[in-house]
Amino acid sequence: MPHHKDHEKLEAIKEAIKSSEKLTQEQKSNALAHIEEWYKEDKAFGSLIEALVEKFAELEPILAELGLV
């Protein structure tokens, strides 16, 4: 994986998703797969946040807790 300036934020998002009690295992898996795909393609961080909220509305409160939306 390429080094990314937002690596720490990505790790925080991934940990928040993994530990969420509001998401099903399938939602967690899908969201984490989306993050990994995005990271490999080295897309803009803001684009990832927008895409996650659009695809997985359940993530908005988690991202808000992290101060990302």
N, CA, C and O atoms as a MOPAC input file, in Angstrom:
PM7 MOZYME 1SCF
protein

 N      0.83400 1    -1.18800 1     0.00000 1
 C      0.00000 1     0.00000 1     0.00000 1
 C      0.87800 1     1.25100 1     0.00000 1
 O      1.91800 1     1.29400 1     0.65800 1
 N      0.45600 1     2.23900 1    -0.72800 1
 C      1.23600 1     3.47200 1    -0.74200 1
 C      1.09300 1     4.21900 1     0.57100 1
 O      0.09000 1     4.09300 1     1.27300 1
 N      2.11900 1     5.00200 1     0.89000 1
 C      2.03800 1     5.84300 1     2.08100 1
 C      1.05600 1     6.96700 1     1.78900 1
 O      1.07000 1     7.53300 1     0.69600 1
 N      0.22500 1     7.28700 1     2.73100 1
 C     -0.78000 1     8.32400 1     2.52300 1
 C     -0.77800 1     9.26800 1     3.70600 1
 O     -0.69900 1     8.84000 1     4.85700 1
 N     -0.86600 1    10.54900 1     3.41700 1
 C     -0.79900 1    11.55700 1     4.48800 1
 C     -1.94200 1    11.42800 1     5.49000 1
 O     -1.82200 1    11.88100 1     6.62800 1
 N     -3.02600 1    10.82500 1     5.08400 1
 C     -4.17600 1    10.68100 1     5.97700 1
 C     -4.25300 1     9.28500 1     6.59100 1
 O     -5.32400 1     8.84500 1     7.00800 1
 N     -3.12600 1     8.59400 1     6.64500 1
 C     -3.08900 1     7.21800 1     7.14600 1
 C     -3.65700 1     7.11100 1     8.56400 1
 O     -4.41900 1     6.18700 1     8.85100 1
 N     -3.29900 1     8.03700 1     9.44800 1
 C     -3.79000 1     7.97400 1    10.83000 1
 C     -5.30000 1     8.13300 1    10.88700 1
 O     -5.96700 1     7.45500 1    11.66800 1
 N     -5.84800 1     9.03100 1    10.05900 1
 C     -7.30300 1     9.20700 1    10.02400 1
 C     -7.97800 1     7.94000 1     9.51100 1
 O     -9.01600 1     7.52500 1    10.02800 1
 N     -7.38200 1     7.33300 1     8.49200 1
 C     -7.95000 1     6.09700 1     7.95000 1
 C     -7.96200 1     4.99600 1     8.99800 1
 O     -8.94000 1     4.25900 1     9.12400 1
 N     -6.88300 1     4.88800 1     9.74000 1
 C     -6.81900 1     3.86900 1    10.78300 1
 C     -7.86600 1     4.13300 1    11.86700 1
 O     -8.47000 1     3.19500 1    12.38800 1
 N     -8.08000 1     5.39600 1    12.20600 1
 C     -9.09400 1     5.74400 1    13.20000 1
 C    -10.48800 1     5.37900 1    12.70200 1
 O    -11.31300 1     4.87200 1    13.46100 1
 N    -10.74600 1     5.63900 1    11.42300 1
 C    -12.04500 1     5.29100 1    10.83700 1
 C    -12.23200 1     3.78100 1    10.86300 1
 O    -13.29000 1     3.29000 1    11.25600 1
 N    -11.21100 1     3.04700 1    10.44900 1
 C    -11.30800 1     1.59200 1    10.42400 1
 C    -11.55400 1     1.02800 1    11.81700 1
 O    -12.38400 1     0.13300 1    11.98100 1
 N    -10.85500 1     1.53000 1    12.81000 1
 C    -11.05200 1     1.04700 1    14.18300 1
 C    -12.45300 1     1.38100 1    14.68400 1
 O    -13.08200 1     0.56700 1    15.36000 1
 N    -12.94300 1     2.57400 1    14.35500 1
 C    -14.29200 1     2.97100 1    14.77100 1
 C    -15.33800 1     2.07600 1    14.12300 1
 O    -16.31800 1     1.69900 1    14.76600 1
 N    -15.14100 1     1.73800 1    12.87000 1
 C    -16.06800 1     0.84800 1    12.18000 1
 C    -16.03800 1    -0.53800 1    12.82400 1
 O    -17.08500 1    -1.11600 1    13.11500 1
 N    -14.84500 1    -1.06100 1    13.04200 1
 C    -14.70900 1    -2.39800 1    13.63300 1
 C    -15.35000 1    -2.49200 1    15.01200 1
 O    -15.92100 1    -3.52500 1    15.36000 1
 N    -15.26200 1    -1.43600 1    15.79100 1
 C    -15.77600 1    -1.48300 1    17.15600 1
 C    -17.22400 1    -1.01400 1    17.28700 1
 O    -17.79500 1    -1.06300 1    18.37600 1
 N    -17.81500 1    -0.56400 1    16.19400 1
 C    -19.18900 1    -0.06700 1    16.23200 1
 C    -20.16900 1    -1.18200 1    16.56700 1
 O    -20.09500 1    -2.28700 1    16.03000 1
 N    -21.07900 1    -0.86400 1    17.46100 1
 C    -22.14800 1    -1.80600 1    17.79800 1
 C    -23.39700 1    -1.52800 1    16.97200 1
 O    -24.36900 1    -2.28000 1    17.04800 1
 N    -23.38000 1    -0.45500 1    16.18300 1
 C    -24.54200 1    -0.06400 1    15.38300 1
 C    -24.51000 1    -0.66600 1    13.98600 1
 O    -25.52000 1    -0.64800 1    13.28300 1
 N    -23.36400 1    -1.19800 1    13.57700 1
 C    -23.22300 1    -1.76700 1    12.24300 1
 C    -23.24100 1    -3.28700 1    12.30300 1
 O    -22.73500 1    -3.89200 1    13.24800 1
 N    -23.83300 1    -3.89500 1    11.27800 1
 C    -23.78700 1    -5.35100 1    11.17100 1
 C    -22.40200 1    -5.76200 1    10.68200 1
 O    -21.63800 1    -4.92700 1    10.19800 1
 N    -22.08400 1    -7.02700 1    10.80500 1
 C    -20.79500 1    -7.52300 1    10.31500 1
 C    -20.67100 1    -7.27900 1     8.81800 1
 O    -19.59300 1    -6.94800 1     8.32500 1
 N    -21.76900 1    -7.44200 1     8.09900 1
 C    -21.75100 1    -7.22400 1     6.64500 1
 C    -21.46400 1    -5.75800 1     6.32900 1
 O    -20.66800 1    -5.46500 1     5.43600 1
 N    -22.10000 1    -4.83700 1     7.04700 1
 C    -21.84700 1    -3.41400 1     6.83700 1
 C    -20.39500 1    -3.06800 1     7.14000 1
 O    -19.76100 1    -2.31000 1     6.40600 1
 N    -19.87800 1    -3.63000 1     8.22100 1
 C    -18.48100 1    -3.38800 1     8.58100 1
 C    -17.55700 1    -3.88300 1     7.48000 1
 O    -16.64700 1    -3.17500 1     7.05100 1
 N    -17.80000 1    -5.10000 1     7.03100 1
 C    -16.96500 1    -5.71000 1     5.99900 1
 C    -16.99700 1    -4.89600 1     4.70900 1
 O    -15.95400 1    -4.63600 1     4.10700 1
 N    -18.19000 1    -4.49500 1     4.28900 1
 C    -18.33400 1    -3.71400 1     3.06400 1
 C    -17.64100 1    -2.35900 1     3.17900 1
 O    -16.96000 1    -1.93100 1     2.24700 1
 N    -17.80700 1    -1.69600 1     4.29300 1
 C    -17.19300 1    -0.38400 1     4.48800 1
 C    -15.67300 1    -0.50000 1     4.51600 1
 O    -14.97600 1     0.31300 1     3.90800 1
 N    -15.16000 1    -1.50100 1     5.21500 1
 C    -13.71500 1    -1.69500 1     5.28800 1
 C    -13.13100 1    -2.04500 1     3.92100 1
 O    -12.03800 1    -1.59600 1     3.57600 1
 N    -13.85700 1    -2.84600 1     3.14600 1
 C    -13.40000 1    -3.19200 1     1.79200 1
 C    -13.35600 1    -1.93600 1     0.92200 1
 O    -12.43000 1    -1.75800 1     0.13000 1
 N    -14.34800 1    -1.07400 1     1.07000 1
 C    -14.39400 1     0.17200 1     0.30600 1
 C    -13.20300 1     1.05900 1     0.66900 1
 O    -12.59200 1     1.66700 1    -0.20900 1
 N    -12.88000 1     1.13200 1     1.93200 1
 C    -11.74200 1     1.94100 1     2.38600 1
 C    -10.43800 1     1.38500 1     1.80500 1
 O     -9.60100 1     2.14500 1     1.31600 1
 N    -10.27000 1     0.08100 1     1.85700 1
 C     -9.04700 1    -0.53800 1     1.32600 1
 C     -8.91200 1    -0.29100 1    -0.17200 1
 O     -7.82200 1     0.00900 1    -0.65900 1
 N    -10.01700 1    -0.41800 1    -0.90300 1
 C    -10.00100 1    -0.16200 1    -2.34800 1
 C     -9.62000 1     1.29100 1    -2.62700 1
 O     -8.78900 1     1.57200 1    -3.49100 1
 N    -10.23400 1     2.20300 1    -1.88800 1
 C     -9.94800 1     3.62300 1    -2.04300 1
 C     -8.47400 1     3.90300 1    -1.74700 1
 O     -7.81600 1     4.64200 1    -2.47900 1
 N     -7.96900 1     3.31500 1    -0.68300 1
 C     -6.59000 1     3.54600 1    -0.26900 1
 C     -5.60400 1     3.05800 1    -1.34000 1
 O     -4.62400 1     3.73900 1    -1.64400 1
 N     -5.86700 1     1.88600 1    -1.90200 1
 C     -5.00300 1     1.34300 1    -2.94500 1
 C     -4.99100 1     2.24800 1    -4.17800 1
 O     -3.97000 1     2.37700 1    -4.85300 1
 N     -6.12600 1     2.86600 1    -4.46300 1
 C     -6.22100 1     3.76100 1    -5.61400 1
 C     -5.71500 1     5.16000 1    -5.28400 1
 O     -5.61400 1     6.00600 1    -6.17300 1
 N     -5.39700 1     5.41200 1    -4.01600 1
 C     -4.82700 1     6.68000 1    -3.55000 1
 C     -5.69000 1     7.88000 1    -3.94200 1
 O     -5.19300 1     8.87700 1    -4.46800 1
 N     -6.97500 1     7.76400 1    -3.67900 1
 C     -7.89600 1     8.86100 1    -3.97400 1
 C     -7.85800 1     9.90900 1    -2.86700 1
 O     -7.30400 1     9.66600 1    -1.79500 1
 N     -8.43800 1    11.05700 1    -3.12200 1
 C     -8.47300 1    12.15400 1    -2.15300 1
 C     -9.27800 1    11.74400 1    -0.91700 1
 O    -10.31900 1    11.09600 1    -1.02700 1
 N     -8.77800 1    12.13300 1     0.26400 1
 C     -9.41900 1    11.76300 1     1.52900 1
 C    -10.85900 1    12.26500 1     1.60400 1
 O    -11.74900 1    11.52800 1     2.03100 1
 N    -11.09600 1    13.50700 1     1.19500 1
 C    -12.45200 1    14.06000 1     1.22000 1
 C    -13.41400 1    13.24600 1     0.37500 1
 O    -14.58400 1    13.09100 1     0.72600 1
 N    -12.91900 1    12.72800 1    -0.73500 1
 C    -13.75100 1    11.89300 1    -1.60200 1
 C    -14.16000 1    10.60900 1    -0.89800 1
 O    -15.28100 1    10.13000 1    -1.06700 1
 N    -13.25700 1    10.05900 1    -0.11500 1
 C    -13.57800 1     8.84600 1     0.63200 1
 C    -14.68900 1     9.10600 1     1.63600 1
 O    -15.64900 1     8.33900 1     1.71900 1
 N    -14.56400 1    10.17400 1     2.39000 1
 C    -15.57500 1    10.49000 1     3.40400 1
 C    -16.93600 1    10.65500 1     2.74800 1
 O    -17.93000 1    10.11400 1     3.23200 1
 N    -16.98600 1    11.40400 1     1.64300 1
 C    -18.25000 1    11.61200 1     0.92600 1
 C    -18.81400 1    10.28400 1     0.43200 1
 O    -20.01200 1    10.03000 1     0.56200 1
 N    -17.96200 1     9.44200 1    -0.13200 1
 C    -18.41700 1     8.15300 1    -0.65100 1
 C    -18.91600 1     7.24100 1     0.45700 1
 O    -19.91700 1     6.54500 1     0.28800 1
 N    -18.22200 1     7.24100 1     1.59300 1
 C    -18.66200 1     6.39800 1     2.70400 1
 C    -20.03100 1     6.81500 1     3.21500 1
 O    -20.88000 1     5.96300 1     3.48000 1
 N    -20.25300 1     8.10700 1     3.35500 1
 C    -21.54700 1     8.59100 1     3.84000 1
 C    -22.63900 1     8.29000 1     2.81600 1
 O    -23.76300 1     7.93700 1     3.17300 1
 N    -22.28600 1     8.43600 1     1.53300 1
 C    -23.26800 1     8.16800 1     0.47600 1
 C    -23.63800 1     6.68600 1     0.41600 1
 O    -24.81600 1     6.34800 1     0.30400 1
 N    -22.64300 1     5.80000 1     0.49000 1
 C    -22.88500 1     4.35900 1     0.38500 1
 C    -23.36900 1     3.74400 1     1.68300 1
 O    -24.15900 1     2.80000 1     1.67400 1
 N    -22.89900 1     4.27800 1     2.79600 1
 C    -23.18600 1     3.68400 1     4.09900 1
 C    -23.66100 1     4.78100 1     5.04700 1
 O    -22.87800 1     5.29000 1     5.84900 1
 N    -24.93000 1     5.14400 1     4.96000 1
 C    -25.47900 1     6.22000 1     5.78500 1
 C    -25.24300 1     5.96500 1     7.27300 1
 O    -25.14400 1     6.90600 1     8.06000 1
 N    -25.15400 1     4.70300 1     7.65000 1
 C    -24.94900 1     4.34600 1     9.05000 1
 C    -23.60100 1     4.83100 1     9.58100 1
 O    -23.40900 1     4.93300 1    10.79200 1
 N    -22.67200 1     5.12700 1     8.67800 1
 C    -21.34200 1     5.56200 1     9.10200 1
 C    -21.28300 1     7.03800 1     9.47000 1
 O    -20.33900 1     7.47300 1    10.12900 1
 N    -22.27100 1     7.80500 1     9.05600 1
 C    -22.21600 1     9.25000 1     9.31200 1
 C    -22.02500 1     9.58200 1    10.79700 1
 O    -21.18500 1    10.42400 1    11.11300 1
 N    -22.77200 1     8.95400 1    11.72900 1
 C    -22.53800 1     9.26900 1    13.14900 1
 C    -21.11900 1     8.90200 1    13.61400 1
 O    -20.53500 1     9.60300 1    14.44000 1
 N    -20.57400 1     7.81300 1    13.08500 1
 C    -19.21900 1     7.39300 1    13.45800 1
 C    -18.21700 1     8.41500 1    12.96000 1
 O    -17.31700 1     8.81600 1    13.69800 1
 N    -18.36700 1     8.84000 1    11.71100 1
 C    -17.46100 1     9.83400 1    11.14100 1
 C    -17.61600 1    11.18600 1    11.83800 1
 O    -16.64600 1    11.92900 1    11.99100 1
 N    -18.83800 1    11.49500 1    12.25700 1
 C    -19.06500 1    12.74500 1    12.98600 1
 C    -18.34600 1    12.71000 1    14.33100 1
 O    -17.76300 1    13.71000 1    14.74800 1
 N    -18.38300 1    11.57600 1    15.00600 1
 C    -17.66900 1    11.43500 1    16.28800 1
 C    -16.17600 1    11.67100 1    16.12400 1
 O    -15.51200 1    12.17300 1    17.03200 1
 N    -15.65600 1    11.30600 1    14.96100 1
 C    -14.23700 1    11.49300 1    14.67000 1
 C    -13.93900 1    12.89700 1    14.14700 1
 O    -12.78700 1    13.22900 1    13.87100 1
 N    -14.99000 1    13.72600 1    14.01000 1
 C    -14.81300 1    15.09100 1    13.53100 1
 C    -14.54800 1    15.18500 1    12.04900 1
 O    -13.91000 1    16.13400 1    11.59300 1
 N    -15.02900 1    14.21200 1    11.28200 1
 C    -14.74000 1    14.18800 1     9.85200 1
 C    -15.91000 1    14.60800 1     8.97400 1
 O    -15.74000 1    14.75800 1     7.76400 1
 N    -17.07400 1    14.79800 1     9.54200 1
 C    -18.22500 1    15.32100 1     8.78300 1
 C    -18.90700 1    16.39500 1     9.60000 1
 O    -19.90000 1    16.97200 1     9.15600 1

